[in-house]
Amino acid sequence: MAARQSNVHWMDEAGFVVHAGMQAVRKIAAGAIEGYRSLFSADENLRFGYYRDRGIAYTERGHYQKAAELLENALQARPDDLECLFHMGFCCIKLERTADGVGYLELARELEPGSVRISSILGMAYIQSKEFEKAVEMLKAAIKANPGNFNLNYRLGVAYDNLKKFEKAMEAFNRALEIRPNESKVHQSIGFVLEQMGEHTEAVVHFKRAMELSEDRKRK
């Protein structure tokens, strides 16, 4: 996927200049005069690293639009950088640019096929884009290597639920519940599946438990 030209905020550009200047000072102090001469003209590695690191930092703080602008800029220089692709995909999902997010995450997974974090987020992205069969395939493969991962099992349950494969959804949700017994959203999801299976009495038990756990969390 080709990254489009992005509008990098002037403060981030100014920050890069300061960052580059500090690197120049360090190189001068070490006697590397040639390094100083090349910093502002040819050192694309320095520029790329700065925008990637700033973009990742913005992502971790939840500033997804700012992060996307910086990461798109970095991807123009290094379109196959794993960290840029992963964080850009995550930002796109959060910004409801689901198709773009799937594209970036698929590229990231090609670079690191066994990554749990990529499989988990890509599985969620497939669910958002209503590609539930793809989500199941992705999540099952990841669970085989990481059976104790809560998010993978829970999202597999969601995917199966949307495919109306309720028994498989129950299996996945119950595995998630074994990992986190006091997770209210799992009890709620199990309740919805049981309702669709006609098990109203059992469903009510899980709905009540979900409400109790939510109330407990509010009081803490």
Contacts in CASP RR format, 6 or more apart in sequence:
PFRMAT RR
TARGET T0000
AUTHOR 0000-0000-0000
METHOD contacts of the structure
MODEL  1
MAARQSNVHWMDEAGFVVHAGMQAVRKIAAGAIEGYRSLFSADENLRFGY
YRDRGIAYTERGHYQKAAELLENALQARPDDLECLFHMGFCCIKLERTAD
GVGYLELARELEPGSVRISSILGMAYIQSKEFEKAVEMLKAAIKANPGNF
NLNYRLGVAYDNLKKFEKAMEAFNRALEIRPNESKVHQSIGFVLEQMGEH
TEAVVHFKRAMELSEDRKRK
1 100 0 8 1.000
1 103 0 8 1.000
1 104 0 8 1.000
1 107 0 8 1.000
2 79 0 8 1.000
3 72 0 8 1.000
3 73 0 8 1.000
3 75 0 8 1.000
3 76 0 8 1.000
3 79 0 8 1.000
3 88 0 8 1.000
4 72 0 8 1.000
5 72 0 8 1.000
5 76 0 8 1.000
6 68 0 8 1.000
6 69 0 8 1.000
6 70 0 8 1.000
6 72 0 8 1.000
6 73 0 8 1.000
7 69 0 8 1.000
8 51 0 8 1.000
8 69 0 8 1.000
8 70 0 8 1.000
8 73 0 8 1.000
9 66 0 8 1.000
9 69 0 8 1.000
12 51 0 8 1.000
12 54 0 8 1.000
12 66 0 8 1.000
12 69 0 8 1.000
12 70 0 8 1.000
15 50 0 8 1.000
16 47 0 8 1.000
16 50 0 8 1.000
16 51 0 8 1.000
19 46 0 8 1.000
19 50 0 8 1.000
20 39 0 8 1.000
20 40 0 8 1.000
20 43 0 8 1.000
20 46 0 8 1.000
20 47 0 8 1.000
20 50 0 8 1.000
21 39 0 8 1.000
23 39 0 8 1.000
23 46 0 8 1.000
24 35 0 8 1.000
24 36 0 8 1.000
24 39 0 8 1.000
27 35 0 8 1.000
27 36 0 8 1.000
27 39 0 8 1.000
28 36 0 8 1.000
35 43 0 8 1.000
39 46 0 8 1.000
44 77 0 8 1.000
47 77 0 8 1.000
48 74 0 8 1.000
48 77 0 8 1.000
48 78 0 8 1.000
48 81 0 8 1.000
49 74 0 8 1.000
51 70 0 8 1.000
51 71 0 8 1.000
51 73 0 8 1.000
51 74 0 8 1.000
52 70 0 8 1.000
52 71 0 8 1.000
52 74 0 8 1.000
52 78 0 8 1.000
52 81 0 8 1.000
52 83 0 8 1.000
52 84 0 8 1.000
54 70 0 8 1.000
55 66 0 8 1.000
55 67 0 8 1.000
55 70 0 8 1.000
55 71 0 8 1.000
55 74 0 8 1.000
55 87 0 8 1.000
56 67 0 8 1.000
56 71 0 8 1.000
56 83 0 8 1.000
56 87 0 8 1.000
57 67 0 8 1.000
58 64 0 8 1.000
58 66 0 8 1.000
58 67 0 8 1.000
58 70 0 8 1.000
59 67 0 8 1.000
59 71 0 8 1.000
59 87 0 8 1.000
59 90 0 8 1.000
59 91 0 8 1.000
62 94 0 8 1.000
64 91 0 8 1.000
64 94 0 8 1.000
64 95 0 8 1.000
65 91 0 8 1.000
65 95 0 8 1.000
67 87 0 8 1.000
67 91 0 8 1.000
68 88 0 8 1.000
68 91 0 8 1.000
68 92 0 8 1.000
68 95 0 8 1.000
71 84 0 8 1.000
71 87 0 8 1.000
71 88 0 8 1.000
71 91 0 8 1.000
72 88 0 8 1.000
74 81 0 8 1.000
74 84 0 8 1.000
75 81 0 8 1.000
75 84 0 8 1.000
75 85 0 8 1.000
75 88 0 8 1.000
78 84 0 8 1.000
80 107 0 8 1.000
80 111 0 8 1.000
82 108 0 8 1.000
82 111 0 8 1.000
82 112 0 8 1.000
85 104 0 8 1.000
85 105 0 8 1.000
85 107 0 8 1.000
85 108 0 8 1.000
85 111 0 8 1.000
86 104 0 8 1.000
86 105 0 8 1.000
86 108 0 8 1.000
86 117 0 8 1.000
86 118 0 8 1.000
86 121 0 8 1.000
88 101 0 8 1.000
88 104 0 8 1.000
89 100 0 8 1.000
89 101 0 8 1.000
89 103 0 8 1.000
89 104 0 8 1.000
89 105 0 8 1.000
89 108 0 8 1.000
89 121 0 8 1.000
89 125 0 8 1.000
90 101 0 8 1.000
90 105 0 8 1.000
90 121 0 8 1.000
92 98 0 8 1.000
92 100 0 8 1.000
92 101 0 8 1.000
92 104 0 8 1.000
93 101 0 8 1.000
93 121 0 8 1.000
93 124 0 8 1.000
93 125 0 8 1.000
93 128 0 8 1.000
98 125 0 8 1.000
98 128 0 8 1.000
98 129 0 8 1.000
99 129 0 8 1.000
101 125 0 8 1.000
102 122 0 8 1.000
102 125 0 8 1.000
102 126 0 8 1.000
102 129 0 8 1.000
102 131 0 8 1.000
105 118 0 8 1.000
105 121 0 8 1.000
105 122 0 8 1.000
105 125 0 8 1.000
106 122 0 8 1.000
108 115 0 8 1.000
108 118 0 8 1.000
109 115 0 8 1.000
109 118 0 8 1.000
109 119 0 8 1.000
109 122 0 8 1.000
112 118 0 8 1.000
114 142 0 8 1.000
114 145 0 8 1.000
116 142 0 8 1.000
116 145 0 8 1.000
116 146 0 8 1.000
116 149 0 8 1.000
116 152 0 8 1.000
119 138 0 8 1.000
119 139 0 8 1.000
119 141 0 8 1.000
119 142 0 8 1.000
119 152 0 8 1.000
120 139 0 8 1.000
120 142 0 8 1.000
120 149 0 8 1.000
120 151 0 8 1.000
120 152 0 8 1.000
120 155 0 8 1.000
122 138 0 8 1.000
123 134 0 8 1.000
123 135 0 8 1.000
123 138 0 8 1.000
123 139 0 8 1.000
123 155 0 8 1.000
123 159 0 8 1.000
124 135 0 8 1.000
124 155 0 8 1.000
126 132 0 8 1.000
126 134 0 8 1.000
126 135 0 8 1.000
126 138 0 8 1.000
126 159 0 8 1.000
127 135 0 8 1.000
127 155 0 8 1.000
127 158 0 8 1.000
127 159 0 8 1.000
127 162 0 8 1.000
130 162 0 8 1.000
132 159 0 8 1.000
132 160 0 8 1.000
132 162 0 8 1.000
132 163 0 8 1.000
133 163 0 8 1.000
135 155 0 8 1.000
135 156 0 8 1.000
135 159 0 8 1.000
136 156 0 8 1.000
136 159 0 8 1.000
136 160 0 8 1.000
136 163 0 8 1.000
139 152 0 8 1.000
139 155 0 8 1.000
139 156 0 8 1.000
139 159 0 8 1.000
140 156 0 8 1.000
142 149 0 8 1.000
142 152 0 8 1.000
143 149 0 8 1.000
143 152 0 8 1.000
143 153 0 8 1.000
143 156 0 8 1.000
146 152 0 8 1.000
147 175 0 8 1.000
148 175 0 8 1.000
148 179 0 8 1.000
149 179 0 8 1.000
150 176 0 8 1.000
150 179 0 8 1.000
150 180 0 8 1.000
150 183 0 8 1.000
153 172 0 8 1.000
153 173 0 8 1.000
153 175 0 8 1.000
153 176 0 8 1.000
153 179 0 8 1.000
154 172 0 8 1.000
154 173 0 8 1.000
154 176 0 8 1.000
154 183 0 8 1.000
154 185 0 8 1.000
154 186 0 8 1.000
154 189 0 8 1.000
156 172 0 8 1.000
157 168 0 8 1.000
157 169 0 8 1.000
157 172 0 8 1.000
157 173 0 8 1.000
157 176 0 8 1.000
157 189 0 8 1.000
158 169 0 8 1.000
158 189 0 8 1.000
160 166 0 8 1.000
160 168 0 8 1.000
160 169 0 8 1.000
160 172 0 8 1.000
161 169 0 8 1.000
161 189 0 8 1.000
161 192 0 8 1.000
161 193 0 8 1.000
164 196 0 8 1.000
166 193 0 8 1.000
166 196 0 8 1.000
166 197 0 8 1.000
169 189 0 8 1.000
169 193 0 8 1.000
170 190 0 8 1.000
170 193 0 8 1.000
170 194 0 8 1.000
170 197 0 8 1.000
173 186 0 8 1.000
173 189 0 8 1.000
173 190 0 8 1.000
173 193 0 8 1.000
174 190 0 8 1.000
176 183 0 8 1.000
176 186 0 8 1.000
177 183 0 8 1.000
177 186 0 8 1.000
177 187 0 8 1.000
177 190 0 8 1.000
180 186 0 8 1.000
182 213 0 8 1.000
183 213 0 8 1.000
184 209 0 8 1.000
184 210 0 8 1.000
184 211 0 8 1.000
184 213 0 8 1.000
184 214 0 8 1.000
184 217 0 8 1.000
185 210 0 8 1.000
187 206 0 8 1.000
187 207 0 8 1.000
187 209 0 8 1.000
187 210 0 8 1.000
187 213 0 8 1.000
188 206 0 8 1.000
188 207 0 8 1.000
188 210 0 8 1.000
190 203 0 8 1.000
190 206 0 8 1.000
191 202 0 8 1.000
191 203 0 8 1.000
191 206 0 8 1.000
191 207 0 8 1.000
191 210 0 8 1.000
192 203 0 8 1.000
194 200 0 8 1.000
194 202 0 8 1.000
194 203 0 8 1.000
194 206 0 8 1.000
195 203 0 8 1.000
END
